[in-house]
Amino acid sequence: MTYEAFVRLVERLWEEIPPEFKRGLQGVHVLPEAKPESGLPGVWRLGEYLDPGPPSALGGFEGLGRHIALYHGSFRAVAGPGFDWEGEVWETLLHELRHHLESLAGRDDLVREDLRRLDAFRRGGPPEGGG
């Protein structure tokens, strides 16, 4: 899938999400590059939630806002024959949106779940609980 087609897909899926779930979110950035997962050769980060944290951290972040980033190059790196682009983009968007909603609620359940999966990968086993 081309970068341009990927952007259109993300835009279409993003519009399907009700506004109340996007409260406090500046938007979605669709980036052309791939983002390798640090310390895990061959593992790619498809998306991430970018939260600058509280204004007191590291001198403040006023104006930066909260964002979701999706990495087209990472999707391309994992896509093989029969890859479900729409399903994977949708799953990734919802995953990152859950990070946002948990952040607004002062929770980090999904962060801890993601860290457990990465730890399982680093130990050489399959990630617990899927993608």
C-alpha positions as CSV (number, residue, x, y, z in Angstrom):
1,M,0.0,0.0,0.0
2,T,1.4,3.4,-0.9
3,Y,1.9,6.1,1.7
4,E,-0.9,8.2,0.1
5,A,-3.4,5.3,0.2
6,F,-2.4,4.6,3.8
7,V,-3.1,8.2,4.8
8,R,-6.5,8.0,3.2
9,L,-7.2,4.8,5.0
10,V,-6.2,6.3,8.4
11,E,-8.3,9.4,7.7
12,R,-11.4,7.3,6.9
13,L,-11.0,5.1,10.0
14,W,-10.3,8.1,12.2
15,E,-13.6,9.7,11.1
16,E,-15.5,6.6,12.3
17,I,-14.4,7.2,15.9
18,P,-16.9,9.3,17.9
19,P,-15.6,12.7,18.9
20,E,-16.0,12.0,22.7
21,F,-13.3,9.4,22.5
22,K,-10.9,12.0,20.8
23,R,-11.4,14.6,23.5
24,G,-8.1,16.2,24.4
25,L,-6.3,14.6,21.5
26,Q,-4.6,17.0,19.0
27,G,-4.8,14.4,16.2
28,V,-3.1,11.5,14.4
29,H,0.2,11.9,12.6
30,V,0.8,9.4,9.7
31,L,4.6,9.2,9.3
32,P,6.3,7.6,6.3
33,E,9.1,6.0,8.2
34,A,9.4,2.6,9.9
35,K,10.1,2.6,13.7
36,P,12.1,-0.4,14.9
37,E,11.4,-1.5,18.5
38,S,14.6,-0.8,20.5
39,G,16.6,-3.9,21.3
40,L,14.3,-6.2,19.2
41,P,15.6,-6.7,15.7
42,G,12.9,-7.4,13.2
43,V,10.1,-6.0,15.5
44,W,8.4,-2.8,14.4
45,R,6.4,-0.3,16.3
46,L,3.2,0.3,14.2
47,G,2.0,3.2,16.3
48,E,2.4,5.0,19.5
49,Y,0.6,7.4,21.8
50,L,2.6,10.6,22.4
51,D,1.7,12.3,25.7
52,P,4.0,15.1,26.9
53,G,3.1,14.4,30.5
54,P,2.4,16.9,33.2
55,P,3.6,20.5,32.7
56,S,6.0,20.1,35.7
57,A,8.0,17.4,34.0
58,L,11.4,18.5,32.5
59,G,10.4,22.2,32.6
60,G,7.0,22.0,31.0
61,F,5.4,21.0,27.7
62,E,2.6,23.6,27.4
63,G,1.2,23.6,23.8
64,L,2.6,20.2,22.7
65,G,-0.6,18.3,23.3
66,R,-1.4,14.6,23.0
67,H,-1.0,12.8,19.7
68,I,-1.1,9.4,18.0
69,A,1.5,8.5,15.5
70,L,1.2,5.7,12.9
71,Y,4.3,4.5,11.0
72,H,3.6,3.5,7.4
73,G,7.0,2.1,7.0
74,S,6.5,-0.3,10.0
75,F,3.2,-1.5,8.5
76,R,5.0,-2.1,5.2
77,A,7.8,-4.0,7.0
78,V,5.3,-6.5,8.6
79,A,2.9,-6.7,5.7
80,G,3.0,-9.9,3.7
81,P,0.7,-11.6,1.3
82,G,-2.9,-11.3,2.5
83,F,-2.1,-8.6,5.0
84,D,-5.3,-7.0,6.4
85,W,-4.3,-3.3,6.1
86,E,-7.6,-2.0,7.3
87,G,-7.9,-4.4,10.2
88,E,-4.3,-3.8,11.4
89,V,-4.7,0.0,11.1
90,W,-8.0,-0.1,12.9
91,E,-6.5,-2.3,15.7
92,T,-3.5,0.0,16.1
93,L,-5.7,3.2,16.1
94,L,-7.9,1.7,18.9
95,H,-4.9,0.5,20.8
96,E,-3.3,4.0,20.8
97,L,-6.7,5.6,21.5
98,R,-7.0,3.4,24.6
99,H,-3.6,4.7,25.8
100,H,-5.0,8.2,25.4
101,L,-8.2,7.5,27.3
102,E,-6.3,5.7,30.1
103,S,-3.9,8.7,30.3
104,L,-6.9,11.1,30.7
105,A,-8.2,8.8,33.5
106,G,-4.8,8.6,35.2
107,R,-4.4,4.9,34.4
108,D,-1.5,3.0,32.9
109,D,-3.0,-0.5,32.5
110,L,-2.2,-0.8,28.8
111,V,1.3,0.6,29.3
112,R,2.0,-2.1,31.8
113,E,0.5,-4.7,29.4
114,D,2.7,-3.5,26.6
115,L,5.8,-3.6,28.7
116,R,5.0,-7.2,29.7
117,R,4.6,-8.2,26.0
118,L,7.9,-6.5,25.2
119,D,9.6,-8.3,28.0
120,A,8.3,-11.6,26.7
121,F,9.7,-10.8,23.3
122,R,13.1,-9.9,24.8
123,R,13.2,-13.2,26.6
124,G,12.6,-15.0,23.3
125,G,9.0,-16.1,23.9
126,P,5.8,-15.2,22.2
127,P,4.1,-12.1,23.5
128,E,1.4,-12.9,26.0
129,G,-2.1,-11.8,25.0
130,G,-1.4,-11.1,21.4
131,G,-0.8,-7.9,19.5
